Each structure stands twice: as structure tokens, then as C-alpha cells.
Amino acid sequence: MAEEGMQRLLQERHQGVLVTLKRDGRPQLSNISYVLRDGVIRISVTDGRAKTANLRRDPRASLHVTSDDFWSYVVAEGEAELTPVAADPGDATVDELVDYYRAVQGEHDDWDDYRSAMVRDRRLIIRIPVTHTYGMA
């Protein structure tokens, strides 16, 4: 698959499988929603989940994305960066979570409620700057 085709597949999709590494080296796979902007994959996660703990310990991550027919795919790799956990409805993490939501879902009916929920749920953003991709047409 040409580089252009892989970029298009990553841009058009918003769902994939995030691969992180468990403490024993085996892969941990998680179905996630994501946004790709400016070469960086962004994923909203909850603090305390296995994928979050794995990335704090070992930032290597891969995202596997397939086409509707399942035969075209791309894997994007990079080292993850984690934002601070949302602590206040007006903090930078919550602002980024709002941008993420808009990119995936559009507008929310009640942004104040959404912002409060992000703090209550202890949400954060995983950022994966894409350093390598591979795939197949």
C-alpha cells in the first residue's frame, strides 16, 4: 500500500486497535476511537486502565486500522505521550478532550456537563506522534 493510501486510511477512519506492551512483554490490545491530526494520533482514555499503565511504563505503541473490507490495513507506530489527568473543567487536558470529541462526534449537547464528566472520569489524552507506518492494499 502506498504511503498516500495509508495516510488516507488513517485520516478517514476513527476506530482501530491500540497495541501496548504488558509488563511481561506480551501485547495488550484495546479497541479504541482516535483522531489523527498533524501526524499525531490522539486517543481519549481513562486513568487506571491497563493501556494507560502500560504506556506510562513503556511508551511504545502501535495502532492497527482496517478498511471496511478488512483487506486493506495500516499500522502506525510511535512513542506515546500522556497528558495530565483532567483535574478541572477548564484545564488544558479538558480543552484537548473537547477538541477530540468534536473531531470524532461533532458538537455536544452540554459542554459544561461533558467537561465535568472528563474530570469525574479521570480522563486524559494519549498522543502518539507517528514515526513509522506499514500496511497492505
C-alpha positions, 0 to 999 in steps of 0.5 A: 500500500502506498504511503498516500493510501495509508495516510488516507486510511488513517485520516478517514477512519476513527476506530482501530486497535491500540497495541501496548506492551504488558509488563511481561512483554506480551501485547495488550490490545484495546479497541479504541476511537482516535483522531489523527491530526498533524501526524499525531494520533490522539486517543481519549482514555481513562486513568487506571486502565491497563493501556494507560499503565502500560504506556506510562511504563513503556511508551511504545505503541502501535495502532492497527486500522482496517478498511471496511473490507478488512483487506486493506490495513495500516499500522502506525507506530510511535512513542506515546505521550500522556497528558495530565489527568483532567483535574478541572473543567477548564484545564488544558487536558479538558480543552484537548478532550473537547477538541477530540470529541468534536473531531470524532462526534461533532458538537455536544449537547452540554459542554459544561456537563461533558467537561465535568464528566472528563474530570469525574472520569479521570480522563486524559489524552494519549498522543502518539506522534507517528514515526513509522507506518506499514500496511497492505492494499 
